């Protein structure tokens, strides 16, 4: 494996570890605060409330990690099986918090059920899908839980004890400060959150159980080394770097976003000496004065550090002193380096790009500071593996857009996974997210580090071809393998796309005329109700969905459907087709074909994919809009 490929592999592994912990940091903080407040040595000792501490760290936190790890691999189904498997490893070693065990069993459980589903795909008789899905998850989850109880739990417990003993040895030998030689450069280069949340936090939480606090939570999270570099740039920097340093210092120290200072170090690699020395001096201070935290400080803000500092002894003095000493040492060395530099103007933008390339993703914070925010006109992430289409409910427009792009990706020979989801459930590790223009701000707030593309026409957006070209150009030196199987494949155009239970001839309405889109949407919704696909409340949710952003897809096609909240009103998946030869106005666009959609458990995606492929061609839409009977429309859909 060459150096570049190895770096990418390490990046992915590190990002995956941190992705299991980061979404659950709120739970870690809640546990840390309850611990600091109510244990016998806490601020407000309370025996009754203190009873929550043990169960939260033993059960709640590992189960959250296991569920999140499983969901990253295989969505909700993977999360459920991963949680079952994690419970086995928890009970198998009840005296040890099973964070490492959860990081193993959560993804493993999801991987096993994903492989099983792949083996039985297309082999289950109609009507038995739910039975097989539920029992396979239960049986496989149970088996994995037993294996985890018998083998993985005890093995992880032994491994954790070795790690803790190693840390204790480093402490006794006075060598713990030397860890900064590895931690500080690694976090700047490409392993920021992975070090803290993937490696140090699980061991630190084990130490908390034994000693009430852990120094490990501050090895990476100490803001002092980065603050020292930024203060030096404020006084001795030049150009854009000096102008942006004050804002970066505030974000870094009080906001806890450490990656904001990474470009400044990369701009002058000699500054690695500053952060290493600052980190070592901070750790030495913590060891000398007995510092530590009761829970991870995330983000690494001075405010977060204060919140999870234990009240007993000199912990506050030790922790704040460690930050101050690290800042001072880092500042002094940085000042010498900057003062002796002959460069007249530092290129902070170029350094930011370098950081993003090494991290393998865009940095929204650093980009905002330097005026290089991630937009569709920016630089795509390297080694893209996942593209996510997102809409409000995740069952209509996003599914059609994903179907079309999935087809283009396959035709281009790219090994890239294309899926669709609701904005509220966009995976945290999404690399590229495509949404309608009105929904992009919501998607950006959900996954700010992803690369976002806005489109106004899901059926024929030129952004698709631009994206494909960019992805193809990004394949360096190797021919990407053709995708053999997609998670939700485009309907086979040589076979009928419509299922007789999803689209019936009596649910196709010819020659309709409406005064407004609201009237047309209600007509389509009532048709779904009359067909037994949805409850009456679903129609109102269709209207609410249209208020959020239009369901007009382009090419004279609209696909009204409910909001995410409306999913509970869906009885079973189904479609209705409403032909409007003269068109009806959808926010200035003329819709001649209206596909009313009700989706449940993804069973509508195949036919929706087929409709998307058909309607991507304007000639096909014109043919459907001019059809003289419901039977003719059904035949056109089935023949494509």
Steps between C-alpha positions, in 0.01 A plus 500: 500500500649836398529792742200688361271198515617424854428859607150479354439171683615648828281806441194287435561279801561799726195685372287190552615463861424863578167481313381241750573727796445857378119478451472381861722760666193661658436175686863488618473857627171423679665204673807710586291778651291258707822337618663832591190624681360205692768241585619504866789734412294715262377858527163394642533141630170317465476127553174456309596703192847348509342161425469609136877516449570127487218389266564791263866412447439125503196482271392830345830623354621168351155429355492843336844437348398153383180630342680789329775272367241259363299779343809631322540159335137411423260775608221423749510124451873492561458719806247262655709185446813686609326597826395141568856379443637779721276390788676163493843655540374725783363208703810293416719746693270682744781659699656679203335776292481337158576795274760309301271197494216716365730635228560139394159339537286789369659510153548120498132438568401738221750343260362150565134598444595700190676197351205278589255735333720501191494120484120472520421803284235411243450151643218568748143424397265797486327555831776342710745793489412644842505158664843419360638848576392495864604144576834524319589812699391336824676167439826646372500768770443237767778276369742792488400604852580150628837496322577844640401387850718188487804626314517863393406650839770323700758560223425873483511520879846345501617730219362807682683400815824478300444848355420650840807331648707648219373848576566448871855391417555811289374712789722329756802523270432866428480431126141603429604844366683322218162399353471856368773417248245276329170662595562861393629432144249221441198712594618782271578276208187288479389332825334778697193353673607139446782526756287657770171317460616179333802419718544719808137533614427126544815453709435821691149393593642178642737708712212715623337187641812430702628846595209741444681691224739447211785703361448340159204726422740795485783350294339604172230742615729754669448823300830647623734388219275634226424821688871572534548473123206731427616761753841501335340561161297786647822677605762383252311363201455672166225552246176305508635263766549785749160654422310174547689377810290694762175352374657155481627531859150576630345211309776266612516591870134562579333303220733202531544454123866402488525447127484877456869528589623208290556708181717745692733218606501344153595838355827477693574133585764611751207599722447129566780547753287763672191284542703193599691695767178667613323166523786338693522787747122489553502125566797538734306762696199270524714212625681723749186661644259208469264637235234316304134498395201281582382479137620594149518875434336528163539733332839583653390837635619652825130515594454126440814427699368703792165320484647149538780579748445314829450723807733324740861593570694726267340378176389846381836654578683211331288502184506876450874507577557233234317714243693812602840327495430335163390835355809679630751244376332471161483881466866557582627242252255616232607860548865409441411304187282778355746776585782313328289423192592680179163443336314829452141376469366166616250329269234387748260396222758266348573354843129442559474308172800293601334416832175399330686275258677323785181466703311378194209742548405866496530713812201730534651693791842563348335572166271764649791673669706528182218553254522156342176339613392168353256552215418314184767707329769394749730203505338160527611266781760247395415129475122548505312186601153626594259750345176574683185658353291661772152646511258569781351150525760301307246304296414707194717751319822378659425141398444605137816709493702219655369255242611718211843574641549135597444407139750760381755385756465141385528596133815698580659196666539672837493308828296759689197424718194721434217499754211721606370599840310762696700807598452414867678166452790597272792279611775687682765351269332621178756637255274659239142611571260607223183692585251740347613860530250588773610206715876544468537722811329233712725231358808713562406548864450123535835398344712816474816317396342334197528639145154637411347531154176690439272414208172647379406205279551148634408342167741671263748710694828576319667468841481120463719491192739754652531287810560184297772672300666623818487155659644337190782751487569432863573131435877519501694233317247221549181403318214496748317169512143487377243494775364148507209561726344817644316521827186608316557416131333681213207303364593267212377666186446167324243393761176663615573777744156513656381258766129419471462576870673839478357647181157381392315608188212635708742738674598669173289804415489639145424848373476687831492876534580702814498867591796472739768263616328473838188364329711255299689378807179445696357304208805275490492461879133408510567242231764342727250499787225342289742233380578403859865606490485775763287644777305824446755703701764427234336749261560792738861390536535508121393863510750574776776335298424726205534804726852393600622484141334417171464139393529602136784289361550648154397373155132582578494247785400548866505235773299626799545295817487540876753633746724278710241526776240361257668160475292375794187570292608266218320166504692349209701623204309617195481747213243698316556668164311815405528620141445875448532562122473879534732509797462644849725768643762387753682819601528622142555155346239299313438148633321271254564177689443473874616187679344481847729291720460305822810311609540249782820310590657582165271264306410781259856575393523259206202643316603854593843431352338376181279809476804721556684338211195534273430862589864603459423503126262778396373293206375234741324763712333646190383153401349441845335845501335427163383146584127443449435237768624374834588171338723678249689681779548174689632332185746786438632476855527121480672506162792723611 
